[in-house]
Amino acid sequence: MAKAPGKEIKWLPDVEEHVYPAAKSYLSIIYSAGKVSAIMAKFRRAAIVQFKAKDIFRASQLSLLGSSVPTFSRETVVG
């Protein structure tokens, strides 16, 4: 079966400035101030990369919804 043509996503050329304080706020919940500063410096220098959603999901090492929620998988079985 042929794949349906998709729309191309048009990304911004660079990260918007308001993203950095949000990232810093989140990181400060789980890391020390010194480590947050080091991570933020790396964020600002890092190149923007793109990955498919399925690859990001795999890298997260989270289980699929159907396998982690027994009632979901029972309710979705046709029979």
C-alpha positions as CSV (number, residue, x, y, z in Angstrom):
1,M,0.0,0.0,0.0
2,A,1.3,3.4,-0.9
3,K,2.0,5.9,1.8
4,A,-0.3,8.9,1.9
5,P,1.4,12.2,1.1
6,G,2.1,14.2,4.2
7,K,2.5,17.8,4.8
8,E,6.0,19.1,5.4
9,I,6.6,20.6,8.8
10,K,8.0,24.1,8.7
11,W,10.3,24.5,11.7
12,L,11.6,27.8,13.0
13,P,15.2,28.4,12.1
14,D,16.2,28.7,15.7
15,V,14.9,28.0,19.2
16,E,12.7,30.8,20.6
17,E,14.2,32.5,23.6
18,H,11.2,31.8,25.9
19,V,12.0,28.1,25.7
20,Y,15.2,28.4,27.8
21,P,13.6,29.7,31.0
22,A,11.0,26.9,30.8
23,A,13.7,24.3,30.4
24,K,15.7,25.8,33.3
25,S,12.7,25.8,35.5
26,Y,12.0,22.1,34.9
27,L,15.7,21.1,35.3
28,S,16.0,23.0,38.6
29,I,13.4,20.6,40.1
30,I,15.6,17.6,39.5
31,Y,19.2,19.0,39.5
32,S,21.4,21.3,41.5
33,A,21.8,24.9,40.4
34,G,25.4,24.2,39.2
35,K,24.3,21.3,37.1
36,V,21.4,23.3,35.7
37,S,23.7,26.1,34.6
38,A,26.0,23.6,32.9
39,I,23.1,21.9,31.0
40,M,21.7,25.3,30.0
41,A,25.0,26.4,28.5
42,K,25.1,23.1,26.5
43,F,21.5,23.7,25.3
44,R,22.4,27.1,24.0
45,R,25.4,25.8,22.0
46,A,23.7,22.6,20.7
47,A,22.7,22.3,17.1
48,I,19.0,21.7,16.4
49,V,18.4,18.1,15.2
50,Q,15.3,16.3,14.0
51,F,14.1,12.8,14.8
52,K,10.9,10.8,13.9
53,A,8.4,10.6,16.8
54,K,8.7,6.8,16.9
55,D,12.5,7.1,17.5
56,I,12.0,9.6,20.3
57,F,9.4,7.3,21.9
58,R,11.8,4.3,21.6
59,A,14.6,6.4,23.2
60,S,12.4,7.3,26.1
61,Q,12.2,3.6,27.1
62,L,8.6,4.0,28.1
63,S,6.2,1.0,27.6
64,L,3.4,1.2,25.1
65,L,0.1,2.2,26.6
66,G,-1.6,-1.1,25.7
67,S,1.1,-3.1,27.5
68,S,1.3,-1.0,30.7
69,V,-2.5,-0.4,31.2
70,P,-4.3,-3.8,31.5
71,T,-7.8,-2.3,31.4
72,F,-6.9,-0.4,28.2
73,S,-5.8,-3.6,26.4
74,R,-8.9,-5.5,27.6
75,E,-11.3,-2.8,26.5
76,T,-9.8,-2.5,23.0
77,V,-10.0,-6.2,22.2
78,V,-12.8,-6.9,19.7
79,G,-14.6,-10.1,20.2
